[in-house]
Amino acid sequence: MRAIRLYFRFFVIQLKSMMQHKASFFFTVLGQFLVSFNVFLGVTFMMERFHEVQGFTYPEVLLCFSITLMAYTLAETFFRSFDTFNQMIGNGEFDRILLRPGSCIFLVLCSKIELTRIGRLLQAAVMLVYGVTKSGIIWTPMRAFTLFLMILGGTLVFASIYIIFASICFFTLEGLEFMNVFTDGAREYGKYPVSIYGKTVLTICTFLVPFALFQYYPFLYLTGKTVRDWYALLPIPACLFLIPAACLWRFGLSHYQSTGS
């Protein structure tokens, strides 16, 4: 409970700070909405031409895309500090965090909350509502629970990648741009069910980085395209990706040497 109260205090402080420049905050939120809206238009134009993608209809594709986009946006909103962790090391901010009482990973988490991503989150919510109501899926309590697990699992998978990125910075001091393939790239690939990219990509997204565990397999259950009901629970093992990410963080922290900034 103490951690929750502390996080809420950081949240309020950063919200008040952003509200000092309301116009800037509003236009940034609007910009985030328009960027994701542009991607939405691309999906819409493609589906108007081809109508289906591997048997998935337009509302189903939008539902799939909205789940990925919402998970990515939630992770970017609340775990953004790990994505910019190399800057914290470079300017000495992380050294100051190490001097404070409490868990350093929690303090890093609290240091940056990207509230301007609300615009993208709104776009994802609109597409989610459309997909839920127009996809023809018969919603049962289990399917609704699966949808929740998909968003939660996706958020934690993206958060884990951010933590892995930050952990690598302990050794390189600079961020590795190729890590964007697993965040921004996954957001782009997530516009459609992963299977359309071929078996190799599906295998990688199942056993290496578990995107398919929260995006593809449970989506087959939602849309009734599989008889394997246990696919509904696969977002749960996807959440476990957070464990190796946390272990890598602890390992990197034990080898950290201050830059002296």
N, C-alpha and C positions, 0 to 999 in steps of 0.2 A: 504493500500500500504506500509506503514511503517513496518508493521509486515512481509510482504512478503520480503521486502528488508533485514530486520534483519535476517529472517530465511535463506535467500540465503547466507548471510555473514557467518552464522554458518556452513552452508553446505560446502562452499568453504574452510573454516578453517579446518574442519574435513577431507575433501578430501585431502588437502595439507598435513595434518598430516599423513594420511594413505600412501600417496605416498612417504613419507620419508623411508618407508620400502617396496619397490615395490615387492620384492620376496615373503615376508610374505603375502602381500595383494593378490598377484596372486594365491598362493597356497591355501589360505583360500577360495577365490572365486571358484577355481577348486574343492576344497573339497565339497563346498555347491552344486555345479553342480552334482558331482558324487553321493552324498547322495540321491538327488531327482531322479537321473537317475536310481538308484537301485530300488526305489519305482516304477518307470515307467516300469522297466523290470518285476517286480512282477505282475503288471496289465496286461502287454503284455502276459506273460506266462499263466496267468489264462484265459484270453480271447481267446487265441489260443486253449485252451482245451474245453471251454464251449461256445465260439462263441458269445453268448448273455447273458445279465443279465437282467431279467425281461423285455425283449423286447428291451433293449438298445444294439446297436451294438458297436463294438470296437471303431470306430471313435467317436461315441457319448459319450462313457464312457471317452475317452481321453479328449474330449471337456469339459465334466463336471469336470473332475479332474483338468484340466488346469485352469479353472475358480477359483476353490477353492484354488489351489496352488498359483495362481497369487495374489488373494486377501490376502491370509495369508502372502505371502512374502512382499507385499507392506506395510501391517500393521506392520510386524516385522521390515522392513527397517526404516520406519519413526516414529514408535511409540515404538521402542525398549526401550527407556528410562523408560517407565512405567513398563515394564516387569522386569527391574532391579532396580526398585524404592526403594526396601528395602535396597539395598546397599547404595543408596544416603542418606537415613535416617541414616543408621548406621555409615557412615564415616563423617557425618556432612555437606555434600555437599548441601543438601536441605536447611539447615539453612542459608547457604550463599546465596542461590537463593532467600529466603524470604527477604533478605536485599536489593535486587536489585529492581530498579523501573520496573514496568510492571507486566503483568499477570504471576503468578507463574506456572500455568499449561502450558502456552506457553513457558516459559523458561525451564521447564522440558522437553517439547517436543523437543526443540532445542539442549538440552544437549548431545544427543546421536543419531546419524544417522548411522545405520548399513549398510554401503555401500557394505560390503562383501557379502550381500545377492544377489548381482547381478547375481551370478552363478545360484542360484535357480530360479531367475526371468527369466533368459535366457531359462532354461529348460521349464518353464511354457509357455513362448512365443512360443517356438518350437512346443509344444504339442497343443497349441491354434491354431496355423496356420494349423497344420495337421488336427485337428478336424473340423475347419471351412471349409477347402477345400474338405475333404473326407467324411463328415457326410451325404452328400446328402441333407442338409437343403437348401431350397430356400431362399436366403437372401434378405430381403426387408429392407427399411430404419427403420421400426419399430423393426424388429428382431435385426438389428445391434444396435439400441438404447437400446434394452433390454439386449443385451450382455454387453454393457457398464454399464448399471445399475446394473447388477449382480456383476461385478467386483468392482464397486464403493460401492455397498451395502455390499458386503462381506468384503471389506477393513475396512469399518466403524464398522461393527459388531465385527471383530477381534480387532480393535482399542479400541472399547468400553470395551471389556473383559480385555484388558491390563489396561485400566484406572480403572476399577472395582478392579482389582488385586492391583493396586497401592493405591487405596482408602482404601482397607482393611488393608494395611500396616500402616496406620495412627493409627490403634488400636492394631495391633499385633506386629508391628516393624519388623517382619519377614514375608517373603512371604509364602503363603499357596500352597503347591505342588499340591493339588487337582485341582487348577485352570488350571493346564496344560491339564486337561481333556477337557477343553473347547477351548484350542488353538491347542496344538499338537495333541490331540485326534480328534478334528474336522477336522484337516488337513488330518489325516489318514482316518476317516470316509468319507471325501469328495472325496475319490477316485471313489466312486460310488454314484449314486442317493440315497438320504437318505431313500427312501421308502423300499429298500432291507433289511433294518435292523428291519423292523416290525412297526406296528402301534404305539406302545408305544414310540419308539425312534422318529418317525415322529411327534407325538403329542408334545413331549418335544421340538423338534427342530422347532416347529411352534409357540408355545405359551410361552415357557419359555426363551429359547435362540434362536433367530430367524434365525437359519442357513437355514432352509428349505425355508424361504421367499426369500433368494437370490440364493439358490442353486437348490432346487428341483422343486418348482412350476413354476418359469419362464423358467426352462429348459424344462418342459413339453410343454410350449408354443413354445419354439424354435424348438423342434423336431416334433411338430405337433401332440402330443399325448394327447391333450386336446382341447375341443372346447371353453373353458373359456379364452377368450382373455385377460381378466383383470388380469390373472396370470402374464402377462408381466410387470405389474407395481408394483408387490409385493416387489421388492427390495427397493422401496421408503419407505414404512413403516419400513422395516428392518433398514434403516438408522436412524430411530427415536430411536433406541436402545441407541444411543449416549446421549440422553437426561437424562434417569435415571443414566447413568454412570457419567455424568457431575454433576448431583445433589448429587450423593454419594460422589464424589470428594469434593464438596463444604462442605458437612456435615462432612466428615473426616478431612478436613483442619481446620474447626472451632473447632475441638476437639484435634488438634495436640499439643503434648507436646514435646519439643526438648529433644533429648537424651543427650545433653551436650557434644557431641563429637567435 
